[in-house]
């Protein structure tokens, strides 16, 4: 991801997004540079209008995440408690069955 960030930083600063500049930004940030990843990034961005992509991405609307209502939360807690009780009941029955096998 830091490679993409380097390209975006260069673009925002008005500098040319090329291998040499991307390497300089990454090195300045303390990132160990992988030559093949830099070349792949530059090749992938060759015919891309970064401003256009940023504009499209910012105009996308995402559905908001709905928080569960209080009633739903309470209902979930009740269901969890019921499941726990069932598990306890089954465990007690299994223990009893195991003991009867010993004395059977």
Secondary structure by P-SEA (a helix, b strand, c coil): caaaaaaaaaaaacccccaaaaaaaaaaacccccaaaaaaaaaaacccaaaaaaaaaaaccccccccccaaaaaaaaaaaaaaaaaaaaaaaaaaaaaaaaaac
